[in-house]
């Protein structure tokens, strides 16, 4: 295998770096955002549109594809690349986060103390045991079981370029004792994943271990050292990272600090993080790739990403104030919505009429915004101007066209 991660530039003032991640189905320019194709599709748009926006890789989810349509069917259809008609690299999540979601809801649910809601969380954990996780499917209510070996088998059948280790994603509010025991179990599951890969794995599939440890510095640093020192090709930073952004940045910083010391050449993926300010800070902390539902989920709910830090880089097009607005979402934006001349008034009308075109157009806009932001950050690291570029984004500068 050619060198997995070819680091090309390093920022002198931070841990940021640019690199090329070389995978079986192509190269990924990093730092990069990875759109979610959770169920084998980036919701609302076609693969060629995702590629045209500048994305090199997408993420499919092992848990959801395991339940439906089933990894056997995907394999029968030629693997996930052929099935969904995406020719570039694919990374697959292991299913561990979905175990967390069924028990605790999303991170936002957890922080706000809400009960888990939504169709995808209608299932239930029946037990988390050393052998694996027994749960009730949200599809049909049937009892199912997933072990580390199950996750590896499913990911091999899907044929993803990067497979992730099966882990338990613990919520931040559990006590230290539980977090420590859970993290140790994740490490034992990692060894089982590696053993399965040795015996049955695909030669063309890269494997990432997942760092856990919650918000406890010694546990997080210790877990990062364990997984970085394993035979895994790369490291993903997982788990709930805290109750607010400052704590999240601190936890991620502990992990990347350890990675700089013990495994500087291994790729680093930050799971489930993708807000605009989080991407900027994550790049500064040395993250290579990110994934998050944020751009596509916001788009489906009428929220467009704009350079407005005071409003969390969002504008809500469903609000009545846009009923007569003739301007596009953003001036000088090359996305199909803005360059196509669609006004905020028209998009507001489409959302009110529940027209699917609105979801598509705003999803395309949001993904375009994030793709251009990441291109700007890569260029800034290469030019040695990341500090200035990051300050401009935080002050409300637009990505370059």
Secondary structure, 3 states (H helix, E strand, C coil): CCCCEEEEEECCCCCCEEEEEEECCEEEEECEEEEECCCCCCCCCCHHHHHHCCCCEEEEEHHHHHHCCCHHHHHHCCCHHHHHCCCCEEEEECCHHHHHHHHHCCHHHHHHCCCCCCHHHCCEEEEECCCCEEEECCCCCCEEEECHHHHHHHHHHHCCCEEECCCCCCCCCCCHHHHHHHHHHHHHHHHHHHHHHHHHCCCCCEEEEEECCCCCHHHHHHHHHHHHCCCCCEEEECCCCCCCHHHHHHHHHHHHHHHHHHCCCCEEEECCCCCHHHHHHHHHCCCCEEEECHHHHHHHCCEEECCCHHHCCEEECCCHHHCCCCCCCCCCCCCHHHHCCCCHHHHHHHHHCCCHHHHHHHHHHHHHHHHHHHHHHHHHHHHCCHHHHHHHHHHCCCCCC
